[in-house]
Amino acid sequence: MDSTPTLSAAPFGISAPNASEHARYVRQRLISAHLHDGATWRIAPTPFRLSDSDLAFIQALGHHLLSFTKALNRLYYQSARRAEPAWVADYLDQGKPSDLIAFARMNRFHDLLPSIIRPDLILTDDGFAISELDSVPGGMGLTGCMTDAYADLGYPVIGGRHGMAQGFERMIRALPMENTASLAIVVSEEAKDYRPEMTWLAARLRDAGLPTEGVAPDDVLFTEDGLQLAGLGRVSAVYRFFELFDLKNIPKIELLLYAAKKGRVALTPPVKPWLEEKMAFALIHHPALEPYWMKGLSEETLTLLRRVMPKTWVLDPRPVPPSAIIPGLRAHERAVSNWQELFTAGQKERRFIVKPSGFSELAWGARGVSVGHDMSQKDWTATLEKALGSFQTVPYLLQEFRKGRHVNYHYHDAGRDEIVRMPGRVRLSPYYFVARDVPTLGGILATVCPLDKKLIHGMTEAIMAPCMVDHTAAPVSPGCET
């Protein structure tokens, strides 16, 4: 590995003479950790800069999102027993296997919540918008490795050099476990592209004194005493890095769930499909649930979340009574009472996203997302018809499109060995690790995509970097008051 370059003058500016050297150093660190092949995405010479007020907003957001997650969990249970509208639980259960629902509803799991919360924040002209909320997020090892590399170069990375690993460690040690903590990070075949970063994370946890292995499901051994791993012994905690739609493809999943049910292993995130549903955004905006949210959330939290969570609707094909409307949805300058009214909406009225709600292999990585105003009338109609027809098995959502604001960033062109300016749009992904009911910000991953890309996600043309605080910077998001 290259030796660490010395930080020269203008550490936060792109004009530093060793900017290319910094980018080469970061790239080499990632390649050595098997997290980059040299061209997987673009490398910046510096972290992405955030102002003090941006950071204050993001830090406070973790507490609001934890409150929302708790309230959503309570809403589901109250709906299931008909103390709140029954349609809420019916929607959240739609398309899920009955045995999964029965397992998830067991009383012993009632209060369990995801221990990692990661929103995807889109920077818009009106401030931040949350495009989705992920409770089984990737990118932890990647963000941790990049943060460590930029910290070597002297940059004040948010969360600190070891923020990601330390946050993960505290989260695991706070889980209810019977014996000395030891951890298996179980990565499915579906998520195999993330194994290198989980291997990196496991190594950092071992360095911190937490015995950890990143493994495939087949590597876990089951005995009468619980779960075992070769070289690690008994496993007291499992971090599942696989989605619930994929359970049928996970070897030994019945034994893993049995061990969790019997309390022989602490399993996180908990097996609760309603906490992995994007349709939660539709619920917080629904007028019929106004009394619940006003009682379950503080006024500050409810106001903030309704501002940053785009309006969302479940594409339910069942008829709406003639005198009723779909709350908050308009087309052709009038309220919408039938989804078919959207079929003929003009391009300017189609500023929506259509996407699967959660329990599907298409529900991550932007694979199932369609942008309404970026397609022809014919394709828009076909997309809506397909989404409505999928309701029984995979519910789809209609969501407001929040356009990302233009930002300027730079990356290192390895072929020309020079720094290149790139206008783009940015997504910020903060990682909150929850331990003893306190969310701690471990780090923030920025993904900047070129302006011609409608959706912001990891791609070869994107710049990906951790974030740092720059006390001299103006807020990237005007009006992002806490």
N, C-alpha and C positions, 0 to 999 in steps of 0.2 A: 504494500500500500504506500501511496505517496506520503511523504512527511507533511505535517500540517503547515500550510503557508502562513506567513506573518501578515496580520491585518495591517494594511497601509492607511494612508490618509483617506478622508471621505468615506468612512466605513458604511454609511447608509446610502451613499450615492452610487450611481452606476459608473461614475467616471474614475473610480479607483483603478490604478494601473494594473493591479493584480486581480481584477474581476474575473477574467477568464481562468486564471489559476484557481480561484475559489470554486468556480463551477466544475472544473476538472476534478478537484479534490472531492467534492460532494458526489459526483458521478462515480468516481472510483470506490468510494465508501459503499455506495449502493450496489455496485457490481460485485464487490467482495462479499456482500451479504446476500447475493443472489436475488436482489430486489429490482434489478435493472439490467437490461441486456445491452445498454449503450444507446438505445434508440426508443425505449418504451414510452417515454414522454420527455418533454423539454426540461432542462435543468436551469434554474435561475442562479445568478451569482450571489444574490442576497435573499433572505426570507421576505415574505410579503409584509409590508409595513401597515400597522394599525395604530391609530391614535389612542391616547389615554381614554377618551370618551367611548370609542369603539370597544375597547377592551372592557371598560366598566359595564357597558350594555351586555356584552356577551357573558361576562361573569355572572351578572344578575339573572340572565336568562335561564341558567341552569336550575335555579331555585323555582322559577315559574314553571319550567317543564316538568320538574319532579312533582310539583303540586298537581299539575294537569294529569300526569300519569297515575297518581294515586286516585284522583277524582274519576278518571276513566275506568279504573279497575273497580271502584265502588259502584259506578253507574252500571257496569255490566252485571254485577251480582244482583243489584237491586232490580234491574230490568228482568233478569232471569226468574226472580221470584215475584215479579209483577208489582213491585213497590214503585217502580218507574215504568214508563211506557214499554210494553213488551216488544215492540218492533225494534228497539235498540239492540237487544240481545239476539233477536232473530236476524237482523242485518249482520251483526258481527260474527254469527255462527254460519252464515250462508256459505255453502260450498265446502264446509269442513266435515270430515268424517265424524260420525256420532261417537266412536270410541275415543277419539282425541278430545272431543268436547267433554265427555264424561270424566276422563282423566284430569283435564285441566280444571274442572270444577270441584275437585276433591277439597274438603275442608282444610286439610293440612297445608294446602298451597294458597289459601285464601289471601293472605297478606303479602305474598312474595311479589316482588317487582323486578324489572330489569335493573341490573347493577351498573350498566353503562347506557347513557343517553347521548345520542348524537343527532342533532338536527342538521339539515343542509340549508345554509343561509345564503340566499341570493341577494346580492347588493343591487338595489333598484334606485331610481331617482327619488323615491319616497322613503328610503330607509331599507332595512332588512326585511326579507320575506322568507318564510320557512317553506321550502318546496316539499319536504317530507321529514319524518321523524323515524330514525332507525334504532332499534334496540338490539340488533345483531350486526353491528357495523364492522366493515373491513377497514383497513388503513391504519390500524393501531401500531403495528410493527413498523410499517413504512414511515409513518409520521415520527415515531420514536427514533428511528435510525437517521432520518434527515435532520431532526432536531439536534441530535448528538453531533452530527457532522458540522452543522452551521454554528453550534456552540463552540466547537474547536476553533472556528474562525473569529470568535469574539462577539458574535451577534447576540443580543438580548432576546432569545427565543421565549415565547410565551409558554409558561409551564415549567421552564427550566430545562436543563440538559436531560434530566432523567424523569421529567414530569409524567410521561406516558407510562413507563414501567412502574414508577412509584405509585401512581394512581391505581393501576391495575392490581398491584400487590396489596395495597390497603383495602381495595374492594374485595379481593379474595379472602384476606384474613378476617374480614368482618362478617363473612358468611357463617351461618350456624353449622359447626362441624364438631363431631364427637372426639376426634383425635388430632394430633399434630398436623398442621396443614401440609398437604402435598396435592399438586394440581396436575390434571391432564387436560390439555387444550385439544379437544377432539374436532378435527377438521374433516368434513365429508368429501366424497369424490366430486360432488357438484361444485364445492368451494376449493378445489385443489390448487387453483392459482394463488390462493392466499397462504398456502403452507409455508413458503419461505419467510414471510413476515411473521407468522406465528412461531416459527423456529427461532427467529431473531428475538422475539419477545420472550420466549421460554428461556433462552440463554441469559437474558438480562434479569429475569426473575430468579434464576438459580444464583446469579452473582449476588443478588440481594438476600440470599438465604432461604428462598422459597423453592423447595424441590418441585420442578416442573418439567413436563415433556409435552411437546407438540406431536400428536399422533393421529393416525387414521382410526376409524371405529374398530377395525379388525384387530388392532394392537391391544385393545383392552381385554383383560382376562377377568372372568367372573367366577368367584368362589363363594362358599357359604358365608365367609366373613365380609364379603363386599367386593369391590373392584380392585384389581391389581394391574400393575405395569411392570414388565421386566426391567430391572435396574432401579425402579422407584419404590417397589413394594406396594403397600396398600394406598389407594387413592382416596383422599377425603373430599376432594372437590373436582367437579368437571365444569369447564367452560365449554359450552356447545357452540361451535362455529358452524352451524348448519340451520337452514330454514325449516320451519315446520311442514311446509308442503312436501319436503323431501324425505320425510320420516320413513316412508315405505321403501326407500332405497338405502337406508342406513343399516349396515350389518349389526346384529345384536341389539337393535334399538329397544326391543321388548325387555331385555335384561337390564339395560341402562335405566329405563323408566321404572322398572321394578325396584332397582336399588334406590332410586330417588324417592319412590313411594314409601319404602320401608325406612327411610332416613339413614341409609348406609352411605350415602354420598350427597353432598350439597351440589345441586345442579343449577347453574345459572347461564343464560337467562332462563327464567322459569318457562315451563311449557304452557303458555297462555296465548293462544292465537289472537285473541281480541286486543292484545297489547302490541301486535305486529301488523295492525290494520291501518292503512292510509285513510280509511273512511272516518277515522276519529276526527279529521278536519271538518267533515260534514256535520258531525254531531255538535261541535262547539258553536257552530253558526245557526243551528236549527232553532227556530222560535219556540217550538213545543218543549224544548229542554231548557229554556231560559230560567225557570225557577230553580232547576237543579243546579245549573252552573253558578247562579248567583248565591246559592247557599253553600256550594262545595268549594268555590274559589274566592279569593279576595277580589275586590273590585279592581285593584291594580293589575292582578294577574289576568283576569278575564278581559279587561280592556286591552292589555298588551297582546295577548294571544289572538284575539279577534282581529287585531291590526296586522300581525305578522303572518297569521295562517290564512292563506287565500280561501275565498269562499269555494265550497266543494259540494257536489251533489252526487248521490248514489244513482246510477243509471238503472233504475228499477222499471221493467217494462209493464208492470201491472197498471191497469187504467186508473186515471185520476178522475174523481167525480167532476161532472161538467161545471159545477159552480166553484170548484177548488182550483188552486194554482200551485205550482212548484215554488216554494218560498225563495224569494230573492233572485229568481232567474227571469231574465227578460230577453226578448228577441222581437224584431220588427216593431220596436218602440212600444211594446206592451208586455204584460206579464205572461209567462208561459204556463199553459195548463196541460200540454201534451208534448212529449219528446219529439214527435214528428214535426212540430213547429220549428224545431232547430234545423231540420234537414235542409231547408231552403234559406237559412241565414246567410247573409252576404259575408264576404271575407272580413270586413271590419267588425262584424258581430261574432265572428268565430274565434275570438281571442281566448281560446280554451285549450286545456290539455285533456286528453282522454287517456286513462291508464288503468291497469288492473289494480284492484284494491290491496292485494297483499299475498293471498295464499296461492301463489303461482310462480313457476319458474321465470315468467315474464315480468315479475314485479320488482326486479332489482337490476341495477346496471343500465337503466333507461331503455331496456330492450322492448318493453311493451308500450312505450309512450308515443303518442301521436299529437302533433301540434295543429290545431284546427285551422289557423289562418295561413298555414304553410302548405296546404294541400288544395287540390281542385274540389269543386262542388261535388263531383261524383265520388271522389275518394272520401270526402268528409261524410257524405251520406252513408257510404259503405262501412266506414269506421264506426259510426253510431249504431247502425243496424247490427254489426257484429258484436259490439259491446252489449247492447240490449239483449241480444240472443244468448249471451254467455252468462246471464245473471244467475241461473240455477247452479252453475258449477264454479264460475269465477266472476264475481261482481266487478264491474268497472265503475270508474269515477269520472265525472266531469269537473274540472277545476279551473278557476281563473288563471290565465297566463300572466305572470308578473315578469316583465321584460327586465333583463339585467342592465345595469348602468355601465357605460363605457369606462374602462380603466386602462392605464398604460403600465406595462410590465416589461421585463427584459429576460431574455434567455441566452444561453451560450450555444452558438452554432458550432458543433464539434468539427464539422467538415471544413469550415473556413476559419475556425479558431478565433471567433470574434463574437462580441455581444450584439444582439439584435433586439430592437424595440418591437413590441407586439401589442397593439390595441386589442382589448378583449373584454370579456365579461367574467366575473369571478363568483365562485361558490366557496363559502367558508364552512368548514366542517369541524366544529368544536367537539371535543370529547370530554364528557363529564363522567367521572367515576364516583359512584354513590357508595359511601361507607358510613354505617350508623346514621342513616337518614340525612347525610350531608353530601351534596354534589360538589366535587372539586374539579376544576378545569385542568386537565392534564396537558393539553396542547391543542392547536388549531391547524388544520390542513387547508391550504388554499389551492383551488384548482381554477386556473384561468384558461379559458378557451377562446379561440379567434372569433371575431365578430360574425363570421359567416355561419357559425354553428348555433342552431336554435336552442339546443340542449347542452347544459354544462355537465360534463362527466369526464372521467379519466379516458384519455385518448392520446395517440402519438403526437397530435398537434397541440396538446395542452401543456401548459407550464404547471408543475406541481411543486409546492414548497410549504414548509411550515410558516407560521406567522411570528412576527416579532413586534414589540412595542417600540414606537419612536415618539418620544415626548415632544418633538418639534413638529410632528406631522399634523395636518388638518384632518378632521374626521373624514373617512371615506364614505360615511353614511350620514348626511345631514339629518338632524332631527332624530337621532337614535338615543334620545334621552331614556334613562332608566325609569 
